[in-house]
Amino acid sequence: MQDYFRYFKLGAASRMALAAGLFAVGIALELSLKASPLPGFLVLMAGWLPLMLKKATNKPDDQGLEEWRPVPMSEVDRLDDGIRASIKLRAKTISWSAGVGLGLGVPALIASLFASMATGRSDIAFVAANVAALFVPALLFGRIKVFTPGTIAMKMPSFRAALSVRLPEGVNVSPYIRFDKDASGGDVPEDLRFMIELKRPPADLVGIQVQAAINKGPNGAVPYLYAVVLTKGKAGPSYRTARGARIDGFEVEPGGEGEYGTVVIRQSTEGGGYYTSPDDCRELVGACAALLQRIKAA
């Protein structure tokens, strides 16, 4: 059986007994050594040593790799489910570890206070020292650090809203996930984007890539979804149609260099538009699908 405790080779029951014994001895020394309660305080604090756990986290050891890979929609669902589970687990482990710690520290604190009153040791400094020794460590006992991929977790609601749009016949969506590797070679998802494509595209059209950035808003970081029309060069009909598009509520910015042309479709960042709400995300995808239909007919 794996030993999750940081110090000593003892079973859980033995550890609880040892901790309780040290708490009792520490309180007794505090009350008996009227000149200085420090020795008893130190013994009391030592009671937490057998209960200390090893550092626990599910955060992967990233290797700094970046590999964009096409994935089925089921992989996006699995990633979304994993993020939701991590968020729930984080709240659960915090409440569980605090509950366990309080279950140990609070009874000892109550016993200490009763013993203090019974022996006449109820001065504020003495009581405050025991509160610090028995209550504060209890709140930190067994804390488990649950990792949630912050960037992709923040972007996921925007992608979920965008992917909920019903696309017209002849238009497909292909998700892509950017993977890193952990120390054992396992995949670590770090980012997400998707491509909206025509089943029978013109020769110069690649598709419309929908991706998200994280902007700094007045109340913290927020997701910002935008789209990029990708074409082969800038001389073909697809680029000309995309470049000349007028889409209410969105900015259209032609660009590109080398062998690819780009036309960015984004919500204006003026007047608080640095954040794209779920409705904005759905409207963006609808505009992209309509633009693909215009490109197909051009």
C-alpha positions as MATLAB code, in Angstrom:
seq = 'MQDYFRYFKLGAASRMALAAGLFAVGIALELSLKASPLPGFLVLMAGWLPLMLKKATNKPDDQGLEEWRPVPMSEVDRLDDGIRASIKLRAKTISWSAGVGLGLGVPALIASLFASMATGRSDIAFVAANVAALFVPALLFGRIKVFTPGTIAMKMPSFRAALSVRLPEGVNVSPYIRFDKDASGGDVPEDLRFMIELKRPPADLVGIQVQAAINKGPNGAVPYLYAVVLTKGKAGPSYRTARGARIDGFEVEPGGEGEYGTVVIRQSTEGGGYYTSPDDCRELVGACAALLQRIKAA';
ca = [
       0.000    0.000    0.000;
       1.357    3.435   -0.929;
       2.377    5.630    2.003;
       0.939    9.111    1.511;
       2.309   10.516    4.765;
       5.392   12.666    4.798;
       7.084   11.446    7.967;
       7.508    8.084    9.736;
       6.457    4.572    8.715;
       3.227    4.166   10.655;
      -0.346    3.157    9.902;
      -3.168    5.675    9.942;
      -4.539    4.527   13.333;
      -1.086    4.706   14.928;
      -0.585    8.178   13.540;
      -3.894    9.391   14.956;
      -3.018    7.932   18.355;
       0.450    9.483   18.291;
      -0.949   12.883   17.315;
      -3.608   12.730   20.035;
      -0.976   11.749   22.586;
       1.292   14.634   21.637;
      -1.645   17.041   21.783;
      -2.506   15.807   25.269;
       1.087   15.924   26.528;
       1.576   19.386   25.045;
      -1.557   20.760   26.704;
      -0.597   19.155   30.005;
       2.887   20.702   29.862;
       1.439   24.106   29.029;
      -0.796   23.970   32.058;
       1.806   22.573   34.451;
       4.760   24.746   33.451;
       3.365   28.072   34.585;
       6.680   29.886   34.104;
       6.729   29.255   30.368;
       4.221   27.315   28.250;
       6.687   27.208   25.339;
       7.862   23.563   25.833;
       4.254   22.375   25.916;
       3.419   24.505   22.892;
       6.266   22.918   20.913;
       5.149   19.394   21.876;
       1.598   20.285   20.866;
       2.805   21.531   17.479;
       4.775   18.296   17.032;
       1.455   16.483   17.091;
       0.845   17.612   13.527;
       4.038   15.974   12.197;
       2.662   12.394   11.973;
      -0.415   13.749   10.175;
       1.407   15.689    7.468;
       0.818   14.331    3.967;
       3.143   14.338    0.990;
       2.557   16.953   -1.649;
      -0.209   15.711   -3.943;
      -1.149   17.193   -7.293;
      -2.343   15.964  -10.678;
      -0.480   18.701  -12.554;
       1.511   17.144  -15.431;
       5.193   17.831  -15.883;
       4.998   19.581  -19.269;
       7.856   19.111  -21.709;
       7.324   22.361  -23.666;
       6.124   20.684  -26.871;
       3.358   22.120  -29.065;
       1.623   19.766  -31.481;
      -1.697   20.687  -33.083;
      -3.614   17.528  -33.936;
      -7.060   16.965  -35.482;
      -9.356   15.125  -33.079;
     -12.906   13.747  -33.181;
     -15.638   15.703  -31.404;
     -15.721   12.991  -28.740;
     -12.215   14.064  -27.700;
     -13.466   17.623  -27.131;
     -16.326   16.196  -25.050;
     -13.865   14.128  -23.028;
     -11.648   17.169  -22.457;
     -14.623   19.281  -21.363;
     -15.784   16.537  -18.987;
     -12.267   16.316  -17.538;
     -12.129   20.062  -16.892;
     -15.516   20.006  -15.169;
     -14.453   17.021  -13.063;
     -11.224   18.775  -12.026;
     -13.121   21.878  -10.932;
     -15.535   19.772   -8.861;
     -12.668   17.707   -7.415;
     -10.810   20.856   -6.382;
     -13.796   22.092   -4.374;
     -14.384   18.628   -2.936;
     -10.788   18.034   -1.832;
     -10.529   21.459   -0.220;
     -13.687   20.881    1.824;
     -12.705   17.267    2.601;
      -9.175   18.053    3.757;
     -10.369   21.000    5.835;
     -13.094   18.805    7.361;
     -10.609   16.116    8.351;
      -8.228   18.658    9.824;
     -10.971   20.455   11.725;
     -12.209   17.107   13.002;
      -8.820   16.645   14.652;
      -7.948   20.200   15.620;
     -11.266   21.510   16.930;
     -11.839   18.772   19.564;
      -8.284   19.252   20.790;
      -8.836   23.006   20.906;
     -12.072   22.620   22.883;
     -10.370   20.245   25.326;
      -7.540   22.734   25.696;
      -9.922   25.599   26.448;
     -11.836   23.588   29.046;
      -8.574   22.529   30.667;
      -7.377   26.132   30.651;
     -10.514   27.370   32.381;
     -10.388   24.520   34.899;
      -6.840   25.395   35.890;
      -7.251   29.153   35.723;
      -5.090   29.590   32.611;
      -7.471   31.669   30.526;
      -5.291   34.660   29.645;
      -5.600   35.931   26.075;
      -2.010   35.132   25.041;
      -2.294   31.529   26.220;
      -5.640   30.949   24.500;
      -4.462   32.665   21.280;
      -1.371   30.443   21.142;
      -3.494   27.292   21.385;
      -5.913   28.591   18.760;
      -2.966   29.146   16.421;
      -1.492   25.721   17.173;
      -4.688   23.669   16.912;
      -6.967   25.589   14.559;
      -4.738   27.070   11.839;
      -2.905   23.798   10.962;
      -6.292   22.067   10.876;
      -7.390   24.320    8.011;
      -4.279   23.367    6.018;
      -4.322   19.663    6.836;
      -4.177   17.293    3.867;
      -4.539   19.999    1.238;
      -4.485   18.431   -2.232;
      -3.623   20.637   -5.181;
      -5.956   19.802   -8.067;
      -4.670   21.097  -11.392;
      -7.068   22.569  -13.920;
      -5.656   23.707  -17.280;
      -6.565   27.347  -16.772;
      -6.295   28.702  -20.326;
      -8.219   25.972  -22.082;
     -10.752   25.812  -19.220;
     -11.439   29.527  -19.638;
     -11.868   29.162  -23.383;
     -14.016   26.023  -23.309;
     -17.421   27.733  -22.697;
     -16.810   29.925  -25.769;
     -16.016   26.886  -27.905;
     -18.998   25.014  -26.530;
     -21.297   27.873  -27.505;
     -19.705   28.124  -30.951;
     -19.913   24.383  -31.586;
     -23.605   24.348  -30.667;
     -24.487   26.217  -33.871;
     -26.288   24.086  -36.450;
     -24.279   24.387  -39.662;
     -25.882   24.341  -43.113;
     -25.628   21.384  -45.456;
     -22.205   21.100  -47.048;
     -20.341   22.763  -44.149;
     -18.229   20.698  -41.741;
     -16.430   21.474  -38.494;
     -13.101   19.853  -37.538;
     -11.715   20.329  -33.989;
      -7.978   20.571  -33.286;
      -6.268   20.278  -29.890;
      -2.734   21.423  -29.108;
      -0.941   18.749  -27.108;
       2.141   18.835  -24.932;
       3.723   15.700  -23.433;
       4.238   14.821  -19.787;
       7.356   13.126  -18.406;
       5.983    9.665  -19.235;
       5.070   10.584  -22.828;
       1.348   11.014  -22.249;
      -0.675   13.687  -24.040;
      -1.371   16.929  -22.165;
      -4.064   19.090  -23.876;
      -3.249   22.797  -23.723;
      -5.358   24.632  -26.294;
      -8.258   24.181  -28.693;
      -9.430   25.568  -32.019;
     -11.598   24.315  -34.860;
     -11.861   24.677  -38.604;
     -15.137   25.348  -40.445;
     -14.826   23.905  -43.943;
     -16.822   23.358  -47.099;
     -17.176   19.722  -48.151;
     -16.327   20.802  -51.696;
     -14.227   23.940  -51.296;
     -12.915   26.143  -54.107;
      -9.319   25.432  -55.084;
      -7.944   28.475  -53.230;
      -9.868   28.019  -49.956;
      -8.445   26.241  -46.897;
     -11.252   27.030  -44.459;
     -12.170   29.324  -41.579;
     -10.201   28.741  -38.413;
     -11.996   29.684  -35.173;
      -9.775   30.253  -32.165;
      -9.777   32.089  -28.852;
      -7.496   34.488  -27.033;
      -7.540   35.585  -23.410;
      -8.049   39.322  -22.900;
      -7.618   41.309  -19.714;
     -10.927   42.852  -18.723;
     -11.728   45.230  -15.849;
     -12.686   42.266  -13.638;
      -9.989   39.838  -14.757;
      -9.167   37.618  -17.723;
     -11.943   36.865  -20.238;
     -12.137   34.790  -23.462;
     -12.262   36.437  -26.875;
     -13.320   34.266  -29.825;
     -12.437   35.251  -33.390;
     -12.130   33.657  -36.831;
      -9.506   33.644  -39.573;
     -10.344   32.859  -43.190;
      -7.371   30.975  -44.668;
      -6.781   30.940  -48.414;
      -4.021   29.793  -50.727;
      -2.562   33.106  -51.763;
      -4.438   36.382  -52.112;
      -5.267   36.368  -55.809;
      -8.145   33.860  -55.835;
     -11.908   34.407  -55.645;
     -12.207   33.091  -52.069;
      -9.846   35.736  -50.719;
     -11.556   38.491  -52.703;
     -14.989   37.483  -51.426;
     -13.803   37.233  -47.800;
     -11.857   40.495  -47.992;
     -14.899   42.390  -49.254;
     -17.360   40.921  -46.750;
     -19.393   43.262  -44.557;
     -20.650   41.585  -41.385;
     -22.772   43.534  -38.908;
     -21.159   43.712  -35.487;
     -17.788   42.395  -36.631;
     -14.556   43.817  -38.027;
     -13.133   42.284  -41.218;
      -9.351   42.660  -41.531;
      -7.584   41.353  -44.682;
      -3.964   40.289  -44.381;
      -1.603   37.385  -44.920;
       1.847   36.858  -46.294;
       3.737   34.281  -48.287;
       1.635   31.488  -49.746;
      -1.400   32.111  -47.510;
      -3.951   34.882  -47.373;
      -5.836   35.656  -44.169;
      -8.992   37.597  -43.377;
      -9.652   38.070  -39.665;
     -13.266   38.308  -38.526;
     -13.537   39.619  -34.994;
     -15.802   41.521  -32.689;
     -14.809   45.133  -32.258;
     -12.940   45.691  -28.996;
     -14.327   49.234  -28.654;
     -17.021   49.897  -26.065;
     -16.335   46.813  -23.968;
     -16.043   44.330  -26.831;
     -12.887   42.741  -25.443;
     -15.061   39.807  -24.277;
     -17.161   37.511  -26.471;
     -20.254   36.199  -24.712;
     -21.767   32.822  -25.674;
     -24.258   34.672  -27.901;
     -21.381   36.526  -29.582;
     -19.638   33.187  -30.209;
     -22.722   31.677  -31.804;
     -23.221   34.783  -33.939;
     -19.600   34.598  -35.108;
     -19.945   30.983  -36.236;
     -23.197   31.768  -38.000;
     -21.490   34.643  -39.840;
     -18.620   32.330  -40.835;
     -21.020   29.713  -42.194;
     -22.845   32.367  -44.210;
     -19.545   33.659  -45.581;
     -18.570   30.156  -46.688;
     -21.842   29.942  -48.589;
     -21.040   33.237  -50.337;
     -17.532   32.006  -51.158;
     -18.967   28.791  -52.600;
     -21.391   30.737  -54.806;
     -18.750   33.228  -56.011;
];
